[in-house]
């Protein structure tokens, strides 16, 4: 039998998406601030990965 979840512990999809976005943004900012990558490298990679995701969904 399925276990009932505590409504206080359940997060909405919007909250989950927001938390994930904040975490990714924080990591990207740290990498850029520490000089590990540049903003240009970050955005170039972001565009490349986005393009890969789009081409995979087109298949």
CHARMM-style PDB file with segment names, atoms N, HN, CA, C and O in Angstrom:
ATOM      1  N   UNK     1       0.840  -1.182   0.000  1.00  0.00      PROA
ATOM      2  CA  UNK     1       0.000   0.000   0.000  1.00  0.00      PROA
ATOM      3  C   UNK     1       0.884   1.243   0.000  1.00  0.00      PROA
ATOM      4  O   UNK     1       1.916   1.272   0.670  1.00  0.00      PROA
ATOM      5  N   UNK     2       0.491   2.245  -0.732  1.00  0.00      PROA
ATOM      6  HN  UNK     2      -0.348   2.221  -1.276  1.00  0.00      PROA
ATOM      7  CA  UNK     2       1.276   3.468  -0.847  1.00  0.00      PROA
ATOM      8  C   UNK     2       1.265   4.247   0.462  1.00  0.00      PROA
ATOM      9  O   UNK     2       0.261   4.315   1.172  1.00  0.00      PROA
ATOM     10  N   UNK     3       2.419   4.829   0.748  1.00  0.00      PROA
ATOM     11  HN  UNK     3       3.235   4.774   0.172  1.00  0.00      PROA
ATOM     12  CA  UNK     3       2.548   5.632   1.967  1.00  0.00      PROA
ATOM     13  C   UNK     3       2.018   7.041   1.708  1.00  0.00      PROA
ATOM     14  O   UNK     3       2.306   7.638   0.671  1.00  0.00      PROA
ATOM     15  N   UNK     4       1.251   7.564   2.644  1.00  0.00      PROA
ATOM     16  HN  UNK     4       1.017   7.079   3.487  1.00  0.00      PROA
ATOM     17  CA  UNK     4       0.729   8.919   2.495  1.00  0.00      PROA
ATOM     18  C   UNK     4       1.850   9.914   2.740  1.00  0.00      PROA
ATOM     19  O   UNK     4       2.647   9.760   3.665  1.00  0.00      PROA
ATOM     20  N   UNK     5       1.898  10.932   1.901  1.00  0.00      PROA
ATOM     21  HN  UNK     5       1.251  11.057   1.149  1.00  0.00      PROA
ATOM     22  CA  UNK     5       2.912  11.966   2.032  1.00  0.00      PROA
ATOM     23  C   UNK     5       2.400  13.095   2.906  1.00  0.00      PROA
ATOM     24  O   UNK     5       1.210  13.411   2.913  1.00  0.00      PROA
ATOM     25  N   UNK     6       3.318  13.692   3.637  1.00  0.00      PROA
ATOM     26  HN  UNK     6       4.285  13.435   3.631  1.00  0.00      PROA
ATOM     27  CA  UNK     6       2.975  14.836   4.476  1.00  0.00      PROA
ATOM     28  C   UNK     6       2.822  16.057   3.571  1.00  0.00      PROA
ATOM     29  O   UNK     6       3.785  16.440   2.906  1.00  0.00      PROA
ATOM     30  N   UNK     7       1.656  16.674   3.525  1.00  0.00      PROA
ATOM     31  HN  UNK     7       0.874  16.364   4.065  1.00  0.00      PROA
ATOM     32  CA  UNK     7       1.447  17.847   2.658  1.00  0.00      PROA
ATOM     33  C   UNK     7       2.428  18.980   2.940  1.00  0.00      PROA
ATOM     34  O   UNK     7       2.704  19.792   2.057  1.00  0.00      PROA
ATOM     35  N   UNK     8       2.953  19.042   4.152  1.00  0.00      PROA
ATOM     36  HN  UNK     8       2.729  18.383   4.869  1.00  0.00      PROA
ATOM     37  CA  UNK     8       3.913  20.094   4.499  1.00  0.00      PROA
ATOM     38  C   UNK     8       5.263  19.862   3.836  1.00  0.00      PROA
ATOM     39  O   UNK     8       6.045  20.800   3.683  1.00  0.00      PROA
ATOM     40  N   UNK     9       5.548  18.617   3.439  1.00  0.00      PROA
ATOM     41  HN  UNK     9       4.914  17.855   3.563  1.00  0.00      PROA
ATOM     42  CA  UNK     9       6.829  18.282   2.828  1.00  0.00      PROA
ATOM     43  C   UNK     9       6.761  18.267   1.305  1.00  0.00      PROA
ATOM     44  O   UNK     9       7.793  18.134   0.647  1.00  0.00      PROA
ATOM     45  N   UNK    10       5.595  18.399   0.746  1.00  0.00      PROA
ATOM     46  HN  UNK    10       4.756  18.508   1.281  1.00  0.00      PROA
ATOM     47  CA  UNK    10       5.431  18.358  -0.699  1.00  0.00      PROA
ATOM     48  C   UNK    10       5.664  19.757  -1.267  1.00  0.00      PROA
ATOM     49  O   UNK    10       5.107  20.741  -0.779  1.00  0.00      PROA
ATOM     50  N   UNK    11       6.497  19.828  -2.305  1.00  0.00      PROA
ATOM     51  HN  UNK    11       6.950  19.030  -2.701  1.00  0.00      PROA
ATOM     52  CA  UNK    11       6.730  21.109  -2.968  1.00  0.00      PROA
ATOM     53  C   UNK    11       6.074  21.069  -4.337  1.00  0.00      PROA
ATOM     54  O   UNK    11       5.919  20.009  -4.942  1.00  0.00      PROA
ATOM     55  N   UNK    12       5.702  22.222  -4.801  1.00  0.00      PROA
ATOM     56  HN  UNK    12       5.827  23.083  -4.310  1.00  0.00      PROA
ATOM     57  CA  UNK    12       5.081  22.303  -6.121  1.00  0.00      PROA
ATOM     58  C   UNK    12       6.158  22.217  -7.199  1.00  0.00      PROA
ATOM     59  O   UNK    12       7.346  22.399  -6.930  1.00  0.00      PROA
ATOM     60  N   UNK    13       5.724  21.940  -8.405  1.00  0.00      PROA
ATOM     61  HN  UNK    13       4.759  21.792  -8.623  1.00  0.00      PROA
ATOM     62  CA  UNK    13       6.649  21.900  -9.532  1.00  0.00      PROA
ATOM     63  C   UNK    13       7.321  23.252  -9.694  1.00  0.00      PROA
ATOM     64  O   UNK    13       8.513  23.320  -9.992  1.00  0.00      PROA
ATOM     65  N   UNK    14       6.570  24.328  -9.502  1.00  0.00      PROA
ATOM     66  HN  UNK    14       5.602  24.273  -9.260  1.00  0.00      PROA
ATOM     67  CA  UNK    14       7.115  25.684  -9.622  1.00  0.00      PROA
ATOM     68  C   UNK    14       8.228  25.911  -8.595  1.00  0.00      PROA
ATOM     69  O   UNK    14       9.269  26.480  -8.923  1.00  0.00      PROA
ATOM     70  N   UNK    15       8.008  25.466  -7.355  1.00  0.00      PROA
ATOM     71  HN  UNK    15       7.163  25.004  -7.088  1.00  0.00      PROA
ATOM     72  CA  UNK    15       9.027  25.627  -6.314  1.00  0.00      PROA
ATOM     73  C   UNK    15      10.271  24.807  -6.633  1.00  0.00      PROA
ATOM     74  O   UNK    15      11.393  25.265  -6.417  1.00  0.00      PROA
ATOM     75  N   UNK    16      10.075  23.608  -7.140  1.00  0.00      PROA
ATOM     76  HN  UNK    16       9.164  23.236  -7.315  1.00  0.00      PROA
ATOM     77  CA  UNK    16      11.187  22.746  -7.504  1.00  0.00      PROA
ATOM     78  C   UNK    16      11.989  23.349  -8.650  1.00  0.00      PROA
ATOM     79  O   UNK    16      13.220  23.350  -8.621  1.00  0.00      PROA
ATOM     80  N   UNK    17      11.295  23.857  -9.646  1.00  0.00      PROA
ATOM     81  HN  UNK    17      10.295  23.856  -9.669  1.00  0.00      PROA
ATOM     82  CA  UNK    17      11.946  24.491 -10.787  1.00  0.00      PROA
ATOM     83  C   UNK    17      12.716  25.732 -10.356  1.00  0.00      PROA
ATOM     84  O   UNK    17      13.836  25.959 -10.814  1.00  0.00      PROA
ATOM     85  N   UNK    18      12.125  26.534  -9.480  1.00  0.00      PROA
ATOM     86  HN  UNK    18      11.216  26.349  -9.107  1.00  0.00      PROA
ATOM     87  CA  UNK    18      12.783  27.743  -8.992  1.00  0.00      PROA
ATOM     88  C   UNK    18      14.042  27.387  -8.198  1.00  0.00      PROA
ATOM     89  O   UNK    18      15.084  28.016  -8.381  1.00  0.00      PROA
ATOM     90  N   UNK    19      13.956  26.396  -7.328  1.00  0.00      PROA
ATOM     91  HN  UNK    19      13.109  25.885  -7.180  1.00  0.00      PROA
ATOM     92  CA  UNK    19      15.115  25.980  -6.535  1.00  0.00      PROA
ATOM     93  C   UNK    19      16.239  25.497  -7.442  1.00  0.00      PROA
ATOM     94  O   UNK    19      17.405  25.819  -7.212  1.00  0.00      PROA
ATOM     95  N   UNK    20      15.898  24.730  -8.466  1.00  0.00      PROA
ATOM     96  HN  UNK    20      14.951  24.469  -8.653  1.00  0.00      PROA
ATOM     97  CA  UNK    20      16.896  24.233  -9.402  1.00  0.00      PROA
ATOM     98  C   UNK    20      17.545  25.382 -10.161  1.00  0.00      PROA
ATOM     99  O   UNK    20      18.761  25.390 -10.348  1.00  0.00      PROA
ATOM    100  N   UNK    21      16.756  26.343 -10.596  1.00  0.00      PROA
ATOM    101  HN  UNK    21      15.767  26.337 -10.444  1.00  0.00      PROA
ATOM    102  CA  UNK    21      17.279  27.497 -11.327  1.00  0.00      PROA
ATOM    103  C   UNK    21      18.232  28.311 -10.462  1.00  0.00      PROA
ATOM    104  O   UNK    21      19.278  28.756 -10.934  1.00  0.00      PROA
ATOM    105  N   UNK    22      17.872  28.505  -9.203  1.00  0.00      PROA
ATOM    106  HN  UNK    22      17.022  28.143  -8.820  1.00  0.00      PROA
ATOM    107  CA  UNK    22      18.722  29.260  -8.281  1.00  0.00      PROA
ATOM    108  C   UNK    22      20.050  28.543  -8.065  1.00  0.00      PROA
ATOM    109  O   UNK    22      21.103  29.180  -8.041  1.00  0.00      PROA
ATOM    110  N   UNK    23      20.005  27.228  -7.909  1.00  0.00      PROA
ATOM    111  HN  UNK    23      19.150  26.711  -7.929  1.00  0.00      PROA
ATOM    112  CA  UNK    23      21.228  26.458  -7.696  1.00  0.00      PROA
ATOM    113  C   UNK    23      22.146  26.527  -8.910  1.00  0.00      PROA
ATOM    114  O   UNK    23      23.352  26.720  -8.762  1.00  0.00      PROA
ATOM    115  N   UNK    24      21.594  26.373 -10.100  1.00  0.00      PROA
ATOM    116  HN  UNK    24      20.613  26.217 -10.220  1.00  0.00      PROA
ATOM    117  CA  UNK    24      22.392  26.432 -11.323  1.00  0.00      PROA
ATOM    118  C   UNK    24      22.994  27.822 -11.486  1.00  0.00      PROA
ATOM    119  O   UNK    24      24.160  27.951 -11.860  1.00  0.00      PROA
ATOM    120  N   UNK    25      22.213  28.858 -11.211  1.00  0.00      PROA
ATOM    121  HN  UNK    25      21.266  28.753 -10.908  1.00  0.00      PROA
ATOM    122  CA  UNK    25      22.699  30.231 -11.315  1.00  0.00      PROA
ATOM    123  C   UNK    25      23.841  30.474 -10.329  1.00  0.00      PROA
ATOM    124  O   UNK    25      24.843  31.093 -10.687  1.00  0.00      PROA
ATOM    125  N   UNK    26      23.700  29.999  -9.105  1.00  0.00      PROA
ATOM    126  HN  UNK    26      22.886  29.496  -8.815  1.00  0.00      PROA
ATOM    127  CA  UNK    26      24.743  30.183  -8.095  1.00  0.00      PROA
ATOM    128  C   UNK    26      26.041  29.492  -8.509  1.00  0.00      PROA
ATOM    129  O   UNK    26      27.124  30.056  -8.353  1.00  0.00      PROA
ATOM    130  N   UNK    27      25.933  28.283  -9.031  1.00  0.00      PROA
ATOM    131  HN  UNK    27      25.053  27.824  -9.157  1.00  0.00      PROA
ATOM    132  CA  UNK    27      27.126  27.551  -9.471  1.00  0.00      PROA
ATOM    133  C   UNK    27      27.798  28.280 -10.630  1.00  0.00      PROA
ATOM    134  O   UNK    27      29.020  28.428 -10.646  1.00  0.00      PROA
ATOM    135  N   UNK    28      27.014  28.731 -11.587  1.00  0.00      PROA
ATOM    136  HN  UNK    28      26.022  28.611 -11.573  1.00  0.00      PROA
ATOM    137  CA  UNK    28      27.575  29.450 -12.731  1.00  0.00      PROA
ATOM    138  C   UNK    28      28.277  30.723 -12.272  1.00  0.00      PROA
ATOM    139  O   UNK    28      29.378  31.026 -12.731  1.00  0.00      PROA
ATOM    140  N   UNK    29      27.645  31.470 -11.369  1.00  0.00      PROA
ATOM    141  HN  UNK    29      26.750  31.224 -10.996  1.00  0.00      PROA
ATOM    142  CA  UNK    29      28.260  32.702 -10.868  1.00  0.00      PROA
ATOM    143  C   UNK    29      29.576  32.424 -10.151  1.00  0.00      PROA
ATOM    144  O   UNK    29      30.545  33.162 -10.329  1.00  0.00      PROA
ATOM    145  N   UNK    30      29.622  31.372  -9.347  1.00  0.00      PROA
ATOM    146  HN  UNK    30      28.835  30.772  -9.202  1.00  0.00      PROA
ATOM    147  CA  UNK    30      30.864  31.014  -8.656  1.00  0.00      PROA
ATOM    148  C   UNK    30      31.973  30.655  -9.643  1.00  0.00      PROA
ATOM    149  O   UNK    30      33.112  31.095  -9.487  1.00  0.00      PROA
ATOM    150  N   UNK    31      31.644  29.865 -10.647  1.00  0.00      PROA
ATOM    151  HN  UNK    31      30.718  29.508 -10.774  1.00  0.00      PROA
ATOM    152  CA  UNK    31      32.646  29.481 -11.645  1.00  0.00      PROA
ATOM    153  C   UNK    31      33.198  30.704 -12.367  1.00  0.00      PROA
ATOM    154  O   UNK    31      34.397  30.788 -12.630  1.00  0.00      PROA
ATOM    155  N   UNK    32      32.322  31.648 -12.685  1.00  0.00      PROA
ATOM    156  HN  UNK    32      31.347  31.579 -12.471  1.00  0.00      PROA
ATOM    157  CA  UNK    32      32.741  32.867 -13.374  1.00  0.00      PROA
ATOM    158  C   UNK    32      33.555  33.757 -12.436  1.00  0.00      PROA
ATOM    159  O   UNK    32      34.609  34.258 -12.828  1.00  0.00      PROA
ATOM    160  N   UNK    33      33.083  33.961 -11.202  1.00  0.00      PROA
ATOM    161  HN  UNK    33      32.227  33.554 -10.884  1.00  0.00      PROA
ATOM    162  CA  UNK    33      33.793  34.804 -10.234  1.00  0.00      PROA
ATOM    163  C   UNK    33      35.182  34.268  -9.912  1.00  0.00      PROA
ATOM    164  O   UNK    33      36.111  35.048  -9.703  1.00  0.00      PROA
ATOM    165  N   UNK    34      35.335  32.952  -9.871  1.00  0.00      PROA
ATOM    166  HN  UNK    34      34.580  32.319 -10.040  1.00  0.00      PROA
ATOM    167  CA  UNK    34      36.621  32.345  -9.548  1.00  0.00      PROA
ATOM    168  C   UNK    34      37.535  32.249 -10.772  1.00  0.00      PROA
ATOM    169  O   UNK    34      38.671  31.788 -10.664  1.00  0.00      PROA
ATOM    170  N   UNK    35      37.047  32.678 -11.919  1.00  0.00      PROA
ATOM    171  HN  UNK    35      36.124  33.053 -12.007  1.00  0.00      PROA
ATOM    172  CA  UNK    35      37.860  32.677 -13.121  1.00  0.00      PROA
ATOM    173  C   UNK    35      38.027  31.307 -13.748  1.00  0.00      PROA
ATOM    174  O   UNK    35      38.910  31.107 -14.582  1.00  0.00      PROA
ATOM    175  N   UNK    36      37.194  30.373 -13.358  1.00  0.00      PROA
ATOM    176  HN  UNK    36      36.476  30.536 -12.681  1.00  0.00      PROA
ATOM    177  CA  UNK    36      37.284  29.026 -13.921  1.00  0.00      PROA
ATOM    178  C   UNK    36      36.742  29.021 -15.346  1.00  0.00      PROA
ATOM    179  O   UNK    36      37.286  28.352 -16.225  1.00  0.00      PROA
ATOM    180  N   UNK    37      35.676  29.765 -15.561  1.00  0.00      PROA
ATOM    181  HN  UNK    37      35.235  30.308 -14.847  1.00  0.00      PROA
ATOM    182  CA  UNK    37      35.133  29.971 -16.904  1.00  0.00      PROA
ATOM    183  C   UNK    37      34.789  31.445 -17.055  1.00  0.00      PROA
ATOM    184  O   UNK    37      34.663  32.170 -16.068  1.00  0.00      PROA
ATOM    185  N   UNK    38      34.639  31.877 -18.296  1.00  0.00      PROA
ATOM    186  HN  UNK    38      34.741  31.288 -19.098  1.00  0.00      PROA
ATOM    187  CA  UNK    38      34.203  33.251 -18.556  1.00  0.00      PROA
ATOM    188  C   UNK    38      32.705  33.247 -18.837  1.00  0.00      PROA
ATOM    189  O   UNK    38      32.109  32.201 -19.093  1.00  0.00      PROA
ATOM    190  N   UNK    39      32.111  34.432 -18.783  1.00  0.00      PROA
ATOM    191  HN  UNK    39      32.595  35.282 -18.575  1.00  0.00      PROA
ATOM    192  CA  UNK    39      30.688  34.539 -19.121  1.00  0.00      PROA
ATOM    193  C   UNK    39      30.456  34.075 -20.550  1.00  0.00      PROA
ATOM    194  O   UNK    39      29.460  33.417 -20.854  1.00  0.00      PROA
ATOM    195  N   UNK    40      31.393  34.430 -21.418  1.00  0.00      PROA
ATOM    196  HN  UNK    40      32.201  34.964 -21.171  1.00  0.00      PROA
ATOM    197  CA  UNK    40      31.262  34.052 -22.822  1.00  0.00      PROA
ATOM    198  C   UNK    40      31.271  32.538 -22.984  1.00  0.00      PROA
ATOM    199  O   UNK    40      30.475  31.985 -23.743  1.00  0.00      PROA
ATOM    200  N   UNK    41      32.177  31.865 -22.264  1.00  0.00      PROA
ATOM    201  HN  UNK    41      32.823  32.315 -21.647  1.00  0.00      PROA
ATOM    202  CA  UNK    41      32.227  30.404 -22.323  1.00  0.00      PROA
ATOM    203  C   UNK    41      30.941  29.791 -21.782  1.00  0.00      PROA
ATOM    204  O   UNK    41      30.420  28.825 -22.339  1.00  0.00      PROA
ATOM    205  N   UNK    42      30.438  30.360 -20.699  1.00  0.00      PROA
ATOM    206  HN  UNK    42      30.861  31.145 -20.247  1.00  0.00      PROA
ATOM    207  CA  UNK    42      29.207  29.847 -20.107  1.00  0.00      PROA
ATOM    208  C   UNK    42      28.049  29.948 -21.089  1.00  0.00      PROA
ATOM    209  O   UNK    42      27.322  28.979 -21.304  1.00  0.00      PROA
ATOM    210  N   UNK    43      27.881  31.132 -21.687  1.00  0.00      PROA
ATOM    211  HN  UNK    43      28.472  31.919 -21.512  1.00  0.00      PROA
ATOM    212  CA  UNK    43      26.750  31.315 -22.595  1.00  0.00      PROA
ATOM    213  C   UNK    43      26.914  30.519 -23.887  1.00  0.00      PROA
ATOM    214  O   UNK    43      25.927  30.057 -24.460  1.00  0.00      PROA
ATOM    215  N   UNK    44      28.149  30.357 -24.348  1.00  0.00      PROA
ATOM    216  HN  UNK    44      28.951  30.733 -23.883  1.00  0.00      PROA
ATOM    217  CA  UNK    44      28.383  29.531 -25.537  1.00  0.00      PROA
ATOM    218  C   UNK    44      28.002  28.077 -25.252  1.00  0.00      PROA
ATOM    219  O   UNK    44      27.360  27.424 -26.074  1.00  0.00      PROA
ATOM    220  N   UNK    45      28.400  27.581 -24.091  1.00  0.00      PROA
ATOM    221  HN  UNK    45      28.922  28.111 -23.423  1.00  0.00      PROA
ATOM    222  CA  UNK    45      28.057  26.202 -23.710  1.00  0.00      PROA
ATOM    223  C   UNK    45      26.558  26.052 -23.510  1.00  0.00      PROA
ATOM    224  O   UNK    45      25.968  25.044 -23.899  1.00  0.00      PROA
ATOM    225  N   UNK    46      25.951  27.054 -22.904  1.00  0.00      PROA
ATOM    226  HN  UNK    46      26.431  27.873 -22.587  1.00  0.00      PROA
ATOM    227  CA  UNK    46      24.505  27.036 -22.691  1.00  0.00      PROA
ATOM    228  C   UNK    46      23.763  26.922 -24.022  1.00  0.00      PROA
ATOM    229  O   UNK    46      22.822  26.138 -24.151  1.00  0.00      PROA
ATOM    230  N   UNK    47      24.192  27.707 -25.009  1.00  0.00      PROA
ATOM    231  HN  UNK    47      24.956  28.344 -24.905  1.00  0.00      PROA
ATOM    232  CA  UNK    47      23.562  27.650 -26.335  1.00  0.00      PROA
ATOM    233  C   UNK    47      23.771  26.287 -26.982  1.00  0.00      PROA
ATOM    234  O   UNK    47      22.861  25.740 -27.606  1.00  0.00      PROA
ATOM    235  N   UNK    48      24.978  25.742 -26.830  1.00  0.00      PROA
ATOM    236  HN  UNK    48      25.717  26.186 -26.324  1.00  0.00      PROA
ATOM    237  CA  UNK    48      25.279  24.445 -27.437  1.00  0.00      PROA
ATOM    238  C   UNK    48      24.433  23.337 -26.811  1.00  0.00      PROA
ATOM    239  O   UNK    48      23.874  22.503 -27.524  1.00  0.00      PROA
ATOM    240  N   UNK    49      24.338  23.326 -25.497  1.00  0.00      PROA
ATOM    241  HN  UNK    49      24.792  24.004 -24.917  1.00  0.00      PROA
ATOM    242  CA  UNK    49      23.553  22.298 -24.812  1.00  0.00      PROA
ATOM    243  C   UNK    49      22.076  22.448 -25.148  1.00  0.00      PROA
ATOM    244  O   UNK    49      21.378  21.453 -25.348  1.00  0.00      PROA
ATOM    245  N   UNK    50      21.598  23.681 -25.211  1.00  0.00      PROA
ATOM    246  HN  UNK    50      22.165  24.489 -25.049  1.00  0.00      PROA
ATOM    247  CA  UNK    50      20.197  23.919 -25.572  1.00  0.00      PROA
ATOM    248  C   UNK    50      19.919  23.393 -26.977  1.00  0.00      PROA
ATOM    249  O   UNK    50      18.875  22.791 -27.227  1.00  0.00      PROA
ATOM    250  N   UNK    51      20.845  23.622 -27.878  1.00  0.00      PROA
ATOM    251  HN  UNK    51      21.693  24.112 -27.675  1.00  0.00      PROA
ATOM    252  CA  UNK    51      20.698  23.133 -29.243  1.00  0.00      PROA
ATOM    253  C   UNK    51      20.660  21.604 -29.276  1.00  0.00      PROA
ATOM    254  O   UNK    51      19.880  21.016 -30.024  1.00  0.00      PROA
ATOM    255  N   UNK    52      21.501  20.966 -28.466  1.00  0.00      PROA
ATOM    256  HN  UNK    52      22.135  21.444 -27.858  1.00  0.00      PROA
ATOM    257  CA  UNK    52      21.513  19.506 -28.394  1.00  0.00      PROA
ATOM    258  C   UNK    52      20.188  18.969 -27.863  1.00  0.00      PROA
ATOM    259  O   UNK    52      19.656  17.989 -28.384  1.00  0.00      PROA
ATOM    260  N   UNK    53      19.660  19.613 -26.828  1.00  0.00      PROA
ATOM    261  HN  UNK    53      20.093  20.409 -26.405  1.00  0.00      PROA
ATOM    262  CA  UNK    53      18.371  19.191 -26.279  1.00  0.00      PROA
ATOM    263  C   UNK    53      17.278  19.319 -27.333  1.00  0.00      PROA
ATOM    264  O   UNK    53      16.440  18.429 -27.477  1.00  0.00      PROA
ATOM    265  N   UNK    54      17.287  20.425 -28.068  1.00  0.00      PROA
ATOM    266  HN  UNK    54      17.968  21.148 -27.951  1.00  0.00      PROA
ATOM    267  CA  UNK    54      16.263  20.639 -29.088  1.00  0.00      PROA
ATOM    268  C   UNK    54      16.377  19.624 -30.206  1.00  0.00      PROA
ATOM    269  O   UNK    54      15.362  19.128 -30.694  1.00  0.00      PROA
ATOM    270  N   UNK    55      17.595  19.305 -30.621  1.00  0.00      PROA
ATOM    271  HN  UNK    55      18.420  19.708 -30.224  1.00  0.00      PROA
ATOM    272  CA  UNK    55      17.754  18.329 -31.699  1.00  0.00      PROA
ATOM    273  C   UNK    55      17.367  16.928 -31.230  1.00  0.00      PROA
ATOM    274  O   UNK    55      16.888  16.122 -32.027  1.00  0.00      PROA
ATOM    275  N   UNK    56      17.568  16.633 -29.955  1.00  0.00      PROA
ATOM    276  HN  UNK    56      17.957  17.288 -29.307  1.00  0.00      PROA
ATOM    277  CA  UNK    56      17.166  15.325 -29.422  1.00  0.00      PROA
ATOM    278  C   UNK    56      15.653  15.189 -29.339  1.00  0.00      PROA
ATOM    279  O   UNK    56      15.126  14.086 -29.485  1.00  0.00      PROA
ATOM    280  N   UNK    57      14.953  16.281 -29.110  1.00  0.00      PROA
ATOM    281  HN  UNK    57      15.381  17.176 -28.991  1.00  0.00      PROA
ATOM    282  CA  UNK    57      13.492  16.215 -29.040  1.00  0.00      PROA
ATOM    283  C   UNK    57      12.873  16.185 -30.430  1.00  0.00      PROA
ATOM    284  O   UNK    57      11.721  15.781 -30.591  1.00  0.00      PROA
ATOM    285  N   UNK    58      13.629  16.610 -31.430  1.00  0.00      PROA
ATOM    286  HN  UNK    58      14.565  16.938 -31.299  1.00  0.00      PROA
ATOM    287  CA  UNK    58      13.129  16.589 -32.805  1.00  0.00      PROA
ATOM    288  C   UNK    58      13.189  15.190 -33.412  1.00  0.00      PROA
ATOM    289  O   UNK    58      12.517  14.910 -34.404  1.00  0.00      PROA
ATOM    290  N   UNK    59      13.993  14.313 -32.815  1.00  0.00      PROA
ATOM    291  HN  UNK    59      14.539  14.540 -32.009  1.00  0.00      PROA
ATOM    292  CA  UNK    59      14.161  12.947 -33.357  1.00  0.00      PROA
ATOM    293  C   UNK    59      12.945  12.094 -33.142  1.00  0.00      PROA
ATOM    294  OT1 UNK    59      12.931  10.928 -33.538  1.00  0.00      PROA
TER     295      UNK     59
END
